[in-house]
């Protein structure tokens, strides 16, 4: 198992104890240091991760790394964040997280935007104007949330 895989496995447990889901771990060189980026989210369903949750999980991850042999060697910068509002929606869990929000979806038929009103095992329901449109998940080529201001 590679070092980053072992680190990812260990950090997933720490993040889960804080009540969150770990999306990914990245180790990237940045000059003489390394950036350790930990991306966290809610496990499932609509909602968001608030700043208090980010602060708490950051403390827990930092505390774990201070004592772990899996921590990156040398100097590193820890960044803990969420995937962000415009992240690609690539997994059914991502679509469930976006339920109730506006999304932009590209299928083989083209691009459409609307409010994601339902997410089922194999299909999405998108409200476009006054009509609902069902889209099979297998037909989705690309999707992301549409930020509402």
N, CA, C and O atoms as a GROMACS GRO file, in nm:
protein
  596
    1UNK      N    1   0.084  -0.118   0.000
    1UNK     CA    2   0.000   0.000   0.000
    1UNK      C    3   0.089   0.125   0.000
    1UNK      O    4   0.183   0.135   0.079
    2UNK      N    5   0.059   0.219  -0.088
    2UNK     CA    6   0.137   0.342  -0.093
    2UNK      C    7   0.114   0.426   0.032
    2UNK      O    8   0.012   0.412   0.101
    3UNK      N    9   0.211   0.514   0.060
    3UNK     CA   10   0.200   0.600   0.178
    3UNK      C   11   0.071   0.682   0.178
    3UNK      O   12   0.004   0.692   0.280
    4UNK      N   13   0.036   0.740   0.063
    4UNK     CA   14  -0.084   0.824   0.057
    4UNK      C   15  -0.209   0.739   0.079
    4UNK      O   16  -0.307   0.787   0.136
    5UNK      N   17  -0.209   0.612   0.033
    5UNK     CA   18  -0.324   0.524   0.056
    5UNK      C   19  -0.341   0.494   0.205
    5UNK      O   20  -0.452   0.496   0.257
    6UNK      N   21  -0.231   0.467   0.272
    6UNK     CA   22  -0.235   0.440   0.416
    6UNK      C   23  -0.282   0.564   0.492
    6UNK      O   24  -0.363   0.556   0.584
    7UNK      N   25  -0.230   0.680   0.451
    7UNK     CA   26  -0.270   0.806   0.514
    7UNK      C   27  -0.418   0.832   0.490
    7UNK      O   28  -0.489   0.873   0.582
    8UNK      N   29  -0.464   0.808   0.369
    8UNK     CA   30  -0.605   0.830   0.336
    8UNK      C   31  -0.695   0.739   0.421
    8UNK      O   32  -0.798   0.784   0.471
    9UNK      N   33  -0.656   0.615   0.437
    9UNK     CA   34  -0.733   0.521   0.518
    9UNK      C   35  -0.740   0.567   0.664
    9UNK      O   36  -0.846   0.564   0.725
   10UNK      N   37  -0.628   0.610   0.718
   10UNK     CA   38  -0.623   0.657   0.857
   10UNK      C   39  -0.705   0.784   0.875
   10UNK      O   40  -0.780   0.798   0.972
   11UNK      N   41  -0.691   0.877   0.782
   11UNK     CA   42  -0.763   1.004   0.793
   11UNK      C   43  -0.913   0.985   0.775
   11UNK      O   44  -0.992   1.060   0.834
   12UNK      N   45  -0.955   0.887   0.694
   12UNK     CA   46  -1.098   0.861   0.676
   12UNK      C   47  -1.163   0.827   0.810
   12UNK      O   48  -1.276   0.868   0.836
   13UNK      N   49  -1.092   0.753   0.893
   13UNK     CA   50  -1.145   0.717   1.025
   13UNK      C   51  -1.156   0.841   1.114
   13UNK      O   52  -1.255   0.858   1.185
   14UNK      N   53  -1.055   0.927   1.110
   14UNK     CA   54  -1.056   1.050   1.191
   14UNK      C   55  -1.172   1.140   1.147
   14UNK      O   56  -1.246   1.192   1.231
   15UNK      N   57  -1.188   1.157   1.018
   15UNK     CA   58  -1.294   1.242   0.963
   15UNK      C   59  -1.431   1.183   0.998
   15UNK      O   60  -1.523   1.257   1.034
   16UNK      N   61  -1.446   1.052   0.988
   16UNK     CA   62  -1.574   0.988   1.020
   16UNK      C   63  -1.610   1.008   1.167
   16UNK      O   64  -1.727   1.030   1.200
   17UNK      N   65  -1.510   1.002   1.256
   17UNK     CA   66  -1.538   1.026   1.399
   17UNK      C   67  -1.587   1.169   1.422
   17UNK      O   68  -1.658   1.196   1.519
   18UNK      N   69  -1.550   1.260   1.333
   18UNK     CA   70  -1.596   1.399   1.343
   18UNK      C   71  -1.732   1.417   1.275
   18UNK      O   72  -1.784   1.529   1.268
   19UNK      N   73  -1.790   1.307   1.224
   19UNK     CA   74  -1.923   1.313   1.165
   19UNK      C   75  -1.925   1.354   1.019
   19UNK      O   76  -2.030   1.394   0.968
   20UNK      N   77  -1.811   1.346   0.952
   20UNK     CA   78  -1.805   1.387   0.811
   20UNK      C   79  -1.753   1.273   0.725
   20UNK      O   80  -1.712   1.169   0.776
   21UNK      N   81  -1.755   1.293   0.596
   21UNK     CA   82  -1.709   1.195   0.498
   21UNK      C   83  -1.585   1.252   0.429
   21UNK      O   84  -1.583   1.370   0.392
   22UNK      N   85  -1.484   1.170   0.412
   22UNK     CA   86  -1.363   1.218   0.346
   22UNK      C   87  -1.371   1.190   0.196
   22UNK      O   88  -1.374   1.075   0.153
   23UNK      N   89  -1.374   1.297   0.118
   23UNK     CA   90  -1.379   1.285  -0.027
   23UNK      C   91  -1.245   1.239  -0.083
   23UNK      O   92  -1.238   1.142  -0.159
   24UNK      N   93  -1.138   1.309  -0.045
   24UNK     CA   94  -1.006   1.270  -0.096
   24UNK      C   95  -0.895   1.335  -0.016
   24UNK      O   96  -0.914   1.431   0.058
   25UNK      N   97  -0.776   1.277  -0.035
   25UNK     CA   98  -0.653   1.329   0.026
   25UNK      C   99  -0.554   1.349  -0.088
   25UNK      O  100  -0.535   1.261  -0.172
   26UNK      N  101  -0.490   1.464  -0.089
   26UNK     CA  102  -0.389   1.493  -0.190
   26UNK      C  103  -0.261   1.539  -0.121
   26UNK      O  104  -0.265   1.618  -0.027
   27UNK      N  105  -0.149   1.489  -0.168
   27UNK     CA  106  -0.017   1.535  -0.123
   27UNK      C  107   0.051   1.595  -0.245
   27UNK      O  108   0.075   1.526  -0.344
   28UNK      N  109   0.083   1.724  -0.238
   28UNK     CA  110   0.145   1.790  -0.352
   28UNK      C  111   0.265   1.870  -0.305
   28UNK      O  112   0.259   1.939  -0.204
   29UNK      N  113   0.377   1.861  -0.380
   29UNK     CA  114   0.494   1.942  -0.344
   29UNK      C  115   0.465   2.090  -0.367
   29UNK      O  116   0.398   2.128  -0.464
   30UNK      N  117   0.516   2.172  -0.278
   30UNK     CA  118   0.501   2.318  -0.289
   30UNK      C  119   0.632   2.380  -0.241
   30UNK      O  120   0.645   2.417  -0.124
   31UNK      N  121   0.729   2.389  -0.330
   31UNK     CA  122   0.860   2.439  -0.291
   31UNK      C  123   0.929   2.339  -0.201
   31UNK      O  124   0.939   2.221  -0.235
   32UNK      N  125   0.975   2.385  -0.085
   32UNK     CA  126   1.044   2.296   0.009
   32UNK      C  127   0.947   2.220   0.099
   32UNK      O  128   0.988   2.133   0.176
   33UNK      N  129   0.820   2.253   0.088
   33UNK     CA  130   0.719   2.189   0.171
   33UNK      C  131   0.628   2.100   0.087
   33UNK      O  132   0.643   2.090  -0.035
   34UNK      N  133   0.536   2.038   0.155
   34UNK     CA  134   0.432   1.959   0.092
   34UNK      C  135   0.298   2.014   0.139
   34UNK      O  136   0.284   2.052   0.255
   35UNK      N  137   0.201   2.016   0.049
   35UNK     CA  138   0.065   2.054   0.088
   35UNK      C  139  -0.015   1.925   0.102
   35UNK      O  140  -0.023   1.845   0.010
   36UNK      N  141  -0.073   1.907   0.219
   36UNK     CA  142  -0.162   1.794   0.246
   36UNK      C  143  -0.303   1.851   0.244
   36UNK      O  144  -0.344   1.922   0.337
   37UNK      N  145  -0.376   1.819   0.139
   37UNK     CA  146  -0.513   1.872   0.123
   37UNK      C  147  -0.612   1.759   0.153
   37UNK      O  148  -0.609   1.654   0.090
   38UNK      N  149  -0.698   1.782   0.251
   38UNK     CA  150  -0.800   1.687   0.292
   38UNK      C  151  -0.936   1.749   0.259
   38UNK      O  152  -0.971   1.854   0.312
   39UNK      N  153  -1.010   1.683   0.170
   39UNK     CA  154  -1.141   1.734   0.129
   39UNK      C  155  -1.248   1.652   0.198
   39UNK      O  156  -1.252   1.529   0.185
   40UNK      N  157  -1.337   1.720   0.272
   40UNK     CA  158  -1.441   1.654   0.350
   40UNK      C  159  -1.579   1.703   0.307
   40UNK      O  160  -1.592   1.809   0.247
   41UNK      N  161  -1.680   1.624   0.339
   41UNK     CA  162  -1.817   1.660   0.303
   41UNK      C  163  -1.910   1.587   0.400
   41UNK      O  164  -1.866   1.509   0.484
   42UNK      N  165  -2.039   1.614   0.388
   42UNK     CA  166  -2.137   1.534   0.461
   42UNK      C  167  -2.143   1.397   0.395
   42UNK      O  168  -2.115   1.384   0.276
   43UNK      N  169  -2.179   1.298   0.471
   43UNK     CA  170  -2.185   1.161   0.418
   43UNK      C  171  -2.285   1.150   0.303
   43UNK      O  172  -2.255   1.088   0.201
   44UNK      N  173  -2.403   1.210   0.319
   44UNK     CA  174  -2.507   1.193   0.218
   44UNK      C  175  -2.615   1.298   0.238
   44UNK      O  176  -2.619   1.366   0.341
   45UNK      N  177  -2.701   1.309   0.140
   45UNK     CA  178  -2.818   1.394   0.150
   45UNK      C  179  -2.788   1.543   0.139
   45UNK      O  180  -2.672   1.584   0.140
   46UNK      N  181  -2.894   1.622   0.127
   46UNK     CA  182  -2.877   1.767   0.113
   46UNK      C  183  -2.826   1.831   0.242
   46UNK      O  184  -2.835   1.773   0.350
   47UNK      N  185  -2.775   1.950   0.229
   47UNK     CA  186  -2.722   2.025   0.343
   47UNK      C  187  -2.582   2.072   0.315
   47UNK      O  188  -2.534   2.063   0.202
   48UNK      N  189  -2.518   2.122   0.415
   48UNK     CA  190  -2.383   2.172   0.396
   48UNK      C  191  -2.298   2.154   0.520
   48UNK      O  192  -2.348   2.129   0.630
   49UNK      N  193  -2.168   2.166   0.501
   49UNK     CA  194  -2.072   2.160   0.610
   49UNK      C  195  -2.048   2.304   0.654
   49UNK      O  196  -2.010   2.388   0.573
   50UNK      N  197  -2.069   2.332   0.782
   50UNK     CA  198  -2.049   2.471   0.827
   50UNK      C  199  -1.906   2.492   0.877
   50UNK      O  200  -1.829   2.398   0.894
   51UNK      N  201  -1.873   2.617   0.901
   51UNK     CA  202  -1.735   2.653   0.938
   51UNK      C  203  -1.695   2.592   1.073
   51UNK      O  204  -1.577   2.561   1.093
   52UNK      N  205  -1.789   2.574   1.165
   52UNK     CA  206  -1.756   2.509   1.292
   52UNK      C  207  -1.715   2.363   1.270
   52UNK      O  208  -1.622   2.314   1.335
   53UNK      N  209  -1.784   2.294   1.180
   53UNK     CA  210  -1.749   2.155   1.150
   53UNK      C  211  -1.611   2.147   1.086
   53UNK      O  212  -1.533   2.057   1.117
   54UNK      N  213  -1.581   2.240   0.995
   54UNK     CA  214  -1.450   2.242   0.930
   54UNK      C  215  -1.341   2.267   1.035
   54UNK      O  216  -1.238   2.201   1.034
   55UNK      N  217  -1.365   2.361   1.124
   55UNK     CA  218  -1.266   2.391   1.228
   55UNK      C  219  -1.243   2.270   1.317
   55UNK      O  220  -1.128   2.237   1.349
   56UNK      N  221  -1.350   2.203   1.357
   56UNK     CA  222  -1.338   2.086   1.444
   56UNK      C  223  -1.263   1.972   1.375
   56UNK      O  224  -1.173   1.912   1.435
   57UNK      N  225  -1.298   1.941   1.251
   57UNK     CA  226  -1.231   1.831   1.182
   57UNK      C  227  -1.086   1.868   1.153
   57UNK      O  228  -0.999   1.780   1.154
   58UNK      N  229  -1.058   1.995   1.129
   58UNK     CA  230  -0.920   2.039   1.109
   58UNK      C  231  -0.836   2.014   1.233
   58UNK      O  232  -0.723   1.966   1.224
   59UNK      N  233  -0.892   2.047   1.350
   59UNK     CA  234  -0.821   2.022   1.477
   59UNK      C  235  -0.797   1.873   1.497
   59UNK      O  236  -0.688   1.832   1.536
   60UNK      N  237  -0.898   1.791   1.469
   60UNK     CA  238  -0.885   1.647   1.487
   60UNK      C  239  -0.781   1.588   1.392
   60UNK      O  240  -0.700   1.504   1.433
   61UNK      N  241  -0.782   1.630   1.267
   61UNK     CA  242  -0.684   1.582   1.168
   61UNK      C  243  -0.544   1.625   1.210
   61UNK      O  244  -0.450   1.545   1.204
   62UNK      N  245  -0.529   1.750   1.251
   62UNK     CA  246  -0.399   1.801   1.293
   62UNK      C  247  -0.346   1.724   1.414
   62UNK      O  248  -0.229   1.686   1.419
   63UNK      N  249  -0.434   1.700   1.511
   63UNK     CA  250  -0.396   1.626   1.632
   63UNK      C  251  -0.351   1.483   1.594
   63UNK      O  252  -0.251   1.433   1.646
   64UNK      N  253  -0.425   1.420   1.504
   64UNK     CA  254  -0.390   1.285   1.460
   64UNK      C  255  -0.254   1.286   1.390
   64UNK      O  256  -0.170   1.200   1.417
   65UNK      N  257  -0.231   1.381   1.302
   65UNK     CA  258  -0.105   1.386   1.227
   65UNK      C  259   0.014   1.412   1.318
   65UNK      O  260   0.124   1.361   1.293
   66UNK      N  261  -0.006   1.491   1.423
   66UNK     CA  262   0.103   1.518   1.518
   66UNK      C  263   0.155   1.389   1.582
   66UNK      O  264   0.271   1.382   1.621
   67UNK      N  265   0.070   1.288   1.593
   67UNK     CA  266   0.106   1.164   1.661
   67UNK      C  267   0.122   1.046   1.568
   67UNK      O  268   0.155   0.936   1.614
   68UNK      N  269   0.100   1.064   1.439
   68UNK     CA  270   0.095   0.950   1.346
   68UNK      C  271   0.224   0.929   1.268
   68UNK      O  272   0.285   1.024   1.220
   69UNK      N  273   0.266   0.804   1.256
   69UNK     CA  274   0.382   0.774   1.170
   69UNK      C  275   0.345   0.786   1.022
   69UNK      O  276   0.434   0.788   0.937
   70UNK      N  277   0.216   0.795   0.990
   70UNK     CA  278   0.171   0.809   0.852
   70UNK      C  279   0.175   0.953   0.802
   70UNK      O  280   0.155   0.978   0.684
   71UNK      N  281   0.201   1.048   0.893
   71UNK     CA  282   0.205   1.190   0.854
   71UNK      C  283   0.318   1.212   0.753
   71UNK      O  284   0.419   1.142   0.757
   72UNK      N  285   0.301   1.309   0.663
   72UNK     CA  286   0.409   1.338   0.568
   72UNK      C  287   0.537   1.376   0.642
   72UNK      O  288   0.532   1.440   0.747
   73UNK      N  289   0.651   1.336   0.586
   73UNK     CA  290   0.777   1.372   0.650
   73UNK      C  291   0.814   1.514   0.612
   73UNK      O  292   0.771   1.564   0.508
   74UNK      N  293   0.892   1.578   0.694
   74UNK     CA  294   0.934   1.716   0.669
   74UNK      C  295   0.821   1.815   0.695
   74UNK      O  296   0.720   1.782   0.757
   75UNK      N  297   0.841   1.936   0.645
   75UNK     CA  298   0.740   2.040   0.666
   75UNK      C  299   0.624   2.020   0.568
   75UNK      O  300   0.644   1.988   0.451
   76UNK      N  301   0.504   2.039   0.620
   76UNK     CA  302   0.387   2.033   0.532
   76UNK      C  303   0.283   2.132   0.580
   76UNK      O  304   0.278   2.169   0.698
   77UNK      N  305   0.199   2.173   0.487
   77UNK     CA  306   0.089   2.264   0.515
   77UNK      C  307  -0.039   2.184   0.505
   77UNK      O  308  -0.065   2.121   0.403
   78UNK      N  309  -0.121   2.185   0.611
   78UNK     CA  310  -0.247   2.112   0.612
   78UNK      C  311  -0.359   2.205   0.567
   78UNK      O  312  -0.375   2.314   0.621
   79UNK      N  313  -0.435   2.161   0.468
   79UNK     CA  314  -0.554   2.233   0.423
   79UNK      C  315  -0.672   2.138   0.434
   79UNK      O  316  -0.670   2.029   0.376
   80UNK      N  317  -0.774   2.177   0.508
   80UNK     CA  318  -0.896   2.098   0.519
   80UNK      C  319  -1.009   2.185   0.465
   80UNK      O  320  -1.031   2.296   0.512
   81UNK      N  321  -1.080   2.132   0.367
   81UNK     CA  322  -1.188   2.210   0.305
   81UNK      C  323  -1.296   2.118   0.250
   81UNK      O  324  -1.283   1.996   0.254
   82UNK      N  325  -1.402   2.178   0.200
   82UNK     CA  326  -1.509   2.104   0.132
   82UNK      C  327  -1.482   2.107  -0.018
   82UNK      O  328  -1.397   2.183  -0.064
   83UNK      N  329  -1.554   2.025  -0.094
   83UNK     CA  330  -1.531   2.023  -0.239
   83UNK      C  331  -1.570   2.154  -0.309
   83UNK      O  332  -1.524   2.178  -0.421
   84UNK      N  333  -1.650   2.236  -0.247
   84UNK     CA  334  -1.690   2.362  -0.308
   84UNK      C  335  -1.820   2.349  -0.385
   84UNK      O  336  -1.863   2.239  -0.420
   85UNK      N  337  -1.880   2.462  -0.410
   85UNK     CA  338  -2.013   2.465  -0.471
   85UNK      C  339  -2.013   2.425  -0.618
   85UNK      O  340  -2.116   2.381  -0.668
   86UNK      N  341  -1.903   2.439  -0.686
   86UNK     CA  342  -1.902   2.410  -0.830
   86UNK      C  343  -1.831   2.279  -0.864
   86UNK      O  344  -1.796   2.257  -0.980
   87UNK      N  345  -1.810   2.194  -0.766
   87UNK     CA  346  -1.744   2.066  -0.793
   87UNK      C  347  -1.825   1.984  -0.893
   87UNK      O  348  -1.947   1.997  -0.900
   88UNK      N  349  -1.758   1.900  -0.968
   88UNK     CA  350  -1.831   1.811  -1.058
   88UNK      C  351  -1.914   1.711  -0.978
   88UNK      O  352  -1.871   1.662  -0.874
   89UNK      N  353  -2.032   1.682  -1.027
   89UNK     CA  354  -2.117   1.580  -0.966
   89UNK      C  355  -2.093   1.452  -1.044
   89UNK      O  356  -2.137   1.440  -1.159
   90UNK      N  357  -2.025   1.357  -0.984
   90UNK     CA  358  -1.983   1.237  -1.057
   90UNK      C  359  -2.036   1.108  -0.997
   90UNK      O  360  -2.032   1.004  -1.062
   91UNK      N  361  -2.084   1.112  -0.875
   91UNK     CA  362  -2.132   0.992  -0.807
   91UNK      C  363  -2.276   1.014  -0.761
   91UNK      O  364  -2.316   1.128  -0.737
   92UNK      N  365  -2.354   0.907  -0.747
   92UNK     CA  366  -2.491   0.923  -0.697
   92UNK      C  367  -2.497   1.002  -0.566
   92UNK      O  368  -2.588   1.082  -0.545
   93UNK      N  369  -2.399   0.980  -0.478
   93UNK     CA  370  -2.394   1.054  -0.352
   93UNK      C  371  -2.383   1.204  -0.377
   93UNK      O  372  -2.445   1.282  -0.304
   94UNK      N  373  -2.308   1.246  -0.477
   94UNK     CA  374  -2.294   1.389  -0.509
   94UNK      C  375  -2.429   1.448  -0.551
   94UNK      O  376  -2.463   1.559  -0.512
   95UNK      N  377  -2.506   1.372  -0.630
   95UNK     CA  378  -2.637   1.420  -0.672
   95UNK      C  379  -2.732   1.430  -0.553
   95UNK      O  380  -2.809   1.526  -0.543
   96UNK      N  381  -2.726   1.332  -0.463
   96UNK     CA  382  -2.812   1.340  -0.343
   96UNK      C  383  -2.774   1.462  -0.260
   96UNK      O  384  -2.861   1.526  -0.201
   97UNK      N  385  -2.645   1.495  -0.254
   97UNK     CA  386  -2.600   1.613  -0.179
   97UNK      C  387  -2.652   1.742  -0.244
   97UNK      O  388  -2.674   1.842  -0.176
   98UNK      N  389  -2.673   1.738  -0.377
   98UNK     CA  390  -2.716   1.857  -0.450
   98UNK      C  391  -2.868   1.868  -0.461
   98UNK      O  392  -2.918   1.965  -0.519
   99UNK      N  393  -2.941   1.773  -0.406
   99UNK     CA  394  -3.087   1.776  -0.417
   99UNK      C  395  -3.142   1.906  -0.359
   99UNK      O  396  -3.102   1.949  -0.251
  100UNK      N  397  -3.233   1.966  -0.433
  100UNK     CA  398  -3.293   2.093  -0.392
  100UNK      C  399  -3.220   2.214  -0.449
  100UNK      O  400  -3.269   2.327  -0.436
  101UNK      N  401  -3.107   2.193  -0.509
  101UNK     CA  402  -3.027   2.303  -0.565
  101UNK      C  403  -3.038   2.306  -0.717
  101UNK      O  404  -3.080   2.209  -0.780
  102UNK      N  405  -2.998   2.420  -0.773
  102UNK     CA  406  -2.990   2.431  -0.918
  102UNK      C  407  -2.864   2.360  -0.966
  102UNK      O  408  -2.758   2.371  -0.904
  103UNK      N  409  -2.877   2.287  -1.076
  103UNK     CA  410  -2.764   2.215  -1.134
  103UNK      C  411  -2.762   2.237  -1.285
  103UNK      O  412  -2.862   2.272  -1.347
  104UNK      N  413  -2.645   2.217  -1.342
  104UNK     CA  414  -2.628   2.218  -1.486
  104UNK      C  415  -2.584   2.078  -1.525
  104UNK      O  416  -2.482   2.028  -1.478
  105UNK      N  417  -2.662   2.016  -1.612
  105UNK     CA  418  -2.636   1.878  -1.651
  105UNK      C  419  -2.618   1.871  -1.802
  105UNK      O  420  -2.697   1.928  -1.878
  106UNK      N  421  -2.514   1.801  -1.843
  106UNK     CA  422  -2.492   1.775  -1.985
  106UNK      C  423  -2.516   1.628  -2.011
  106UNK      O  424  -2.459   1.541  -1.944
  107UNK      N  425  -2.602   1.600  -2.109
  107UNK     CA  426  -2.627   1.464  -2.155
  107UNK      C  427  -2.586   1.459  -2.302
  107UNK      O  428  -2.541   1.558  -2.358
  108UNK      N  429  -2.603   1.344  -2.364
  108UNK     CA  430  -2.573   1.334  -2.507
  108UNK      C  431  -2.665   1.423  -2.588
  108UNK      O  432  -2.632   1.459  -2.700
  109UNK      N  433  -2.780   1.460  -2.533
  109UNK     CA  434  -2.876   1.548  -2.600
  109UNK      C  435  -2.840   1.695  -2.587
  109UNK      O  436  -2.894   1.778  -2.661
  110UNK      N  437  -2.751   1.729  -2.495
  110UNK     CA  438  -2.713   1.869  -2.476
  110UNK      C  439  -2.713   1.908  -2.329
  110UNK      O  440  -2.724   1.824  -2.240
  111UNK      N  441  -2.701   2.040  -2.307
  111UNK     CA  442  -2.693   2.093  -2.170
  111UNK      C  443  -2.827   2.146  -2.127
  111UNK      O  444  -2.901   2.205  -2.206
  112UNK      N  445  -2.859   2.126  -1.999
  112UNK     CA  446  -2.982   2.180  -1.942
  112UNK      C  447  -2.955   2.221  -1.798
  112UNK      O  448  -2.864   2.169  -1.733
  113UNK      N  449  -3.034   2.313  -1.750
  113UNK     CA  450  -3.020   2.352  -1.610
  113UNK      C  451  -3.157   2.362  -1.547
  113UNK      O  452  -3.257   2.392  -1.614
  114UNK      N  453  -3.161   2.336  -1.418
  114UNK     CA  454  -3.285   2.342  -1.344
  114UNK      C  455  -3.259   2.302  -1.201
  114UNK      O  456  -3.145   2.284  -1.159
  115UNK      N  457  -3.367   2.288  -1.127
  115UNK     CA  458  -3.355   2.249  -0.987
  115UNK      C  459  -3.366   2.096  -0.977
  115UNK      O  460  -3.459   2.036  -1.031
  116UNK      N  461  -3.272   2.037  -0.906
  116UNK     CA  462  -3.270   1.892  -0.887
  116UNK      C  463  -3.370   1.859  -0.777
  116UNK      O  464  -3.344   1.884  -0.659
  117UNK      N  465  -3.484   1.801  -0.815
  117UNK     CA  466  -3.591   1.780  -0.717
  117UNK      C  467  -3.597   1.638  -0.662
  117UNK      O  468  -3.654   1.616  -0.556
  118UNK      N  469  -3.538   1.541  -0.734
  118UNK     CA  470  -3.539   1.404  -0.683
  118UNK      C  471  -3.418   1.328  -0.737
  118UNK      O  472  -3.374   1.350  -0.850
  119UNK      N  473  -3.367   1.239  -0.654
  119UNK     CA  474  -3.255   1.154  -0.692
  119UNK      C  475  -3.292   1.012  -0.653
  119UNK      O  476  -3.313   0.981  -0.536
  120UNK      N  477  -3.301   0.926  -0.753
  120UNK     CA  478  -3.329   0.785  -0.728
  120UNK      C  479  -3.206   0.704  -0.767
  120UNK      O  480  -3.106   0.761  -0.813
  121UNK      N  481  -3.211   0.575  -0.748
  121UNK     CA  482  -3.097   0.489  -0.774
  121UNK      C  483  -3.039   0.506  -0.913
  121UNK      O  484  -2.917   0.512  -0.930
  122UNK      N  485  -3.126   0.515  -1.013
  122UNK     CA  486  -3.079   0.519  -1.151
  122UNK      C  487  -3.124   0.641  -1.230
  122UNK      O  488  -3.097   0.650  -1.350
  123UNK      N  489  -3.192   0.734  -1.163
  123UNK     CA  490  -3.240   0.852  -1.237
  123UNK      C  491  -3.253   0.975  -1.149
  123UNK      O  492  -3.262   0.968  -1.027
  124UNK      N  493  -3.253   1.088  -1.218
  124UNK     CA  494  -3.267   1.219  -1.155
  124UNK      C  495  -3.396   1.283  -1.206
  124UNK      O  496  -3.440   1.255  -1.318
  125UNK      N  497  -3.456   1.369  -1.126
  125UNK     CA  498  -3.567   1.450  -1.174
  125UNK      C  499  -3.524   1.595  -1.161
  125UNK      O  500  -3.491   1.643  -1.053
  126UNK      N  501  -3.526   1.663  -1.275
  126UNK     CA  502  -3.483   1.801  -1.284
  126UNK      C  503  -3.604   1.887  -1.318
  126UNK      O  504  -3.673   1.861  -1.417
  127UNK      N  505  -3.632   1.989  -1.236
  127UNK     CA  506  -3.740   2.081  -1.265
  127UNK      C  507  -3.685   2.192  -1.352
  127UNK      O  508  -3.597   2.268  -1.311
  128UNK      N  509  -3.738   2.201  -1.474
  128UNK     CA  510  -3.696   2.304  -1.570
  128UNK      C  511  -3.818   2.389  -1.599
  128UNK      O  512  -3.911   2.344  -1.667
  129UNK      N  513  -3.818   2.511  -1.548
  129UNK     CA  514  -3.936   2.596  -1.565
  129UNK      C  515  -4.054   2.538  -1.491
  129UNK      O  516  -4.049   2.522  -1.369
  130UNK      N  517  -4.161   2.506  -1.566
  130UNK     CA  518  -4.282   2.453  -1.504
  130UNK      C  519  -4.293   2.302  -1.518
  130UNK      O  520  -4.393   2.243  -1.477
  131UNK      N  521  -4.192   2.238  -1.577
  131UNK     CA  522  -4.201   2.094  -1.603
  131UNK      C  523  -4.086   2.018  -1.537
  131UNK      O  524  -3.976   2.070  -1.521
  132UNK      N  525  -4.115   1.895  -1.500
  132UNK     CA  526  -4.012   1.806  -1.448
  132UNK      C  527  -3.963   1.717  -1.562
  132UNK      O  528  -4.041   1.672  -1.646
  133UNK      N  529  -3.833   1.693  -1.562
  133UNK     CA  530  -3.775   1.605  -1.665
  133UNK      C  531  -3.693   1.498  -1.595
  133UNK      O  532  -3.608   1.529  -1.511
  134UNK      N  533  -3.718   1.373  -1.629
  134UNK     CA  534  -3.641   1.263  -1.573
  134UNK      C  535  -3.521   1.237  -1.663
  134UNK      O  536  -3.530   1.239  -1.786
  135UNK      N  537  -3.408   1.213  -1.598
  135UNK     CA  538  -3.283   1.188  -1.670
  135UNK      C  539  -3.219   1.063  -1.610
  135UNK      O  540  -3.199   1.055  -1.489
  136UNK      N  541  -3.188   0.966  -1.695
  136UNK     CA  542  -3.120   0.847  -1.647
  136UNK      C  543  -2.977   0.884  -1.609
  136UNK      O  544  -2.910   0.956  -1.683
  137UNK      N  545  -2.931   0.835  -1.494
  137UNK     CA  546  -2.795   0.867  -1.450
  137UNK      C  547  -2.690   0.823  -1.554
  137UNK      O  548  -2.587   0.890  -1.569
  138UNK      N  549  -2.714   0.715  -1.624
  138UNK     CA  550  -2.617   0.668  -1.723
  138UNK      C  551  -2.606   0.764  -1.842
  138UNK      O  552  -2.508   0.760  -1.916
  139UNK      N  553  -2.706   0.851  -1.860
  139UNK     CA  554  -2.704   0.947  -1.971
  139UNK      C  555  -2.630   1.077  -1.936
  139UNK      O  556  -2.607   1.160  -2.023
  140UNK      N  557  -2.595   1.094  -1.809
  140UNK     CA  558  -2.527   1.216  -1.766
  140UNK      C  559  -2.380   1.208  -1.807
  140UNK      O  560  -2.307   1.118  -1.765
  141UNK      N  561  -2.340   1.304  -1.889
  141UNK     CA  562  -2.201   1.312  -1.934
  141UNK      C  563  -2.120   1.398  -1.838
  141UNK      O  564  -2.005   1.366  -1.806
  142UNK      N  565  -2.181   1.507  -1.791
  142UNK     CA  566  -2.115   1.601  -1.702
  142UNK      C  567  -2.223   1.673  -1.621
  142UNK      O  568  -2.332   1.698  -1.672
  143UNK      N  569  -2.193   1.705  -1.496
  143UNK     CA  570  -2.289   1.777  -1.413
  143UNK      C  571  -2.216   1.855  -1.305
  143UNK      O  572  -2.110   1.815  -1.257
  144UNK      N  573  -2.275   1.968  -1.267
  144UNK     CA  574  -2.222   2.047  -1.156
  144UNK      C  575  -2.335   2.133  -1.101
  144UNK      O  576  -2.436   2.156  -1.167
  145UNK      N  577  -2.315   2.180  -0.977
  145UNK     CA  578  -2.414   2.272  -0.919
  145UNK      C  579  -2.400   2.407  -0.986
  145UNK      O  580  -2.292   2.446  -1.028
  146UNK      N  581  -2.511   2.476  -0.994
  146UNK     CA  582  -2.517   2.611  -1.049
  146UNK      C  583  -2.531   2.706  -0.930
  146UNK      O  584  -2.633   2.703  -0.861
  147UNK      N  585  -2.432   2.787  -0.906
  147UNK     CA  586  -2.433   2.874  -0.789
  147UNK      C  587  -2.541   2.982  -0.803
  147UNK      O  588  -2.546   3.055  -0.902
  148UNK      N  589  -2.626   2.988  -0.703
  148UNK     CA  590  -2.734   3.089  -0.701
  148UNK      C  591  -2.690   3.206  -0.614
  148UNK      O  592  -2.647   3.187  -0.500
  149UNK      N  593  -2.701   3.325  -0.667
  149UNK     CA  594  -2.665   3.444  -0.590
  149UNK      C  595  -2.787   3.519  -0.548
  149UNK      O  596  -2.776   3.622  -0.482
   0.00000   0.00000   0.00000
